[in-house]
Amino acid sequence: MIKIGASLISSDLMNLGEVIRKLESAGLDFIHFDVMDGHFVPNLTFGPEMARAIRKISKLPLDIHLMTDEPQKTARWFIDSRPEYLSWHIETPADHLGIISFLRENKVKPGMALNPSTDVQKLMPFLDFLDFVLLMSVNPGFGGQKFIPEVAQKAVEISKKKKLELFIDGGINDKTAPVALRAGITNLVSGSYLVQSQDYSETMKKLKNF
């Protein structure tokens, strides 16, 4: 089953509540929430207060993506927003198994994110402990970048070892979505293509109907 998530970083932040309500009415499957610390990536975005505010106005599953140097610390900030999913980057020198244990204790699905340039083999030792993997198909930090098609092959390699939920984020539109879907990725995170479109329902149909 194909699921579509909206990356809010590219949306009209001055009217975020209305944007979320319209996306929800159009059939959005989950909200993708990017957390950037200005260190792991050269940008700053949302914090836990924003996540809690979103939870108050939407019952959609919340997908927290930590692009932070210290995910073992920042993960704790988002537990009370009751996310369905939380991912952090394997590129960080974190206690990965400790984060997984903490998230499971709090009934949050743990996942790891992988940058485009990172060898997928670095992820393999952790697959048995994860519920999902988030593949970055652009370099993290900014929206509006061009999709890197070679990333989709990583999904094929992961699926050979374990079947689990696969997410992809970066440059997802009606032209790139089929590349991800053919590789077995069913959770598509779309930023500007979706949230800046004039018709959310029609845009989601274009992402799903292949």
C-alpha positions, 0 to 999 in steps of 0.5 A: 500500500502506497502512503504519502507523507507531507514534508512541512518544511516547504509549506506556508508556515504562516498558515500551517494549521490550515495547510495541515487541515487541508492535507488531512481532508485530501487524504494525506497518510502521515505528516513528516516533521523535519528537525534540523539543529544547524550542526548535523545539517546547515539549517534550523527548523522545527522543535518540540513545541511545534510538534506538540502543536501539530498533534493538537490539531491532527490525528494523522501519524507523525513521522519525526526525522531527526537531523541532529548531532545528538539524536539520543538527546533530541529524541526525548524531546518529541515523545510527548507529541506521540509520534508514530515513527521517529528516525535519526541518522546512522552517520551520527556517533550515537548509541543507536541501540540505546535510542531503539530501546528508548523508543520501543519503551515509549511505543514509537517505531524506531527507524534509521535515516541514510544520506545519499552518499552513505554506503547502505552496508553501514545500515545492515547490522541494525536492520533486525532492530528497526521498524523502518528505514528512511532513505534520503534521495537528496542531501539533507538540510534544504527543500527543493533539491533534485532527486538522486535516482541511485538511492532507490537501489539501496531499498533493493539491497535492504529488502534482500536482508529484511522486509520492513517499511521503507521511506524515501524523502527528497525530490519526490514528484510524479516523475520520481515516485515511480523510481521509488515504487519500483524499488519497493519503497511504499512511503513517499515523503513529498515536500514542495511538489505536494504542499505547494500544489494547488490541489492536494487531492489531485497531487496525491493521486498523481503520486499513487497511481502508477 
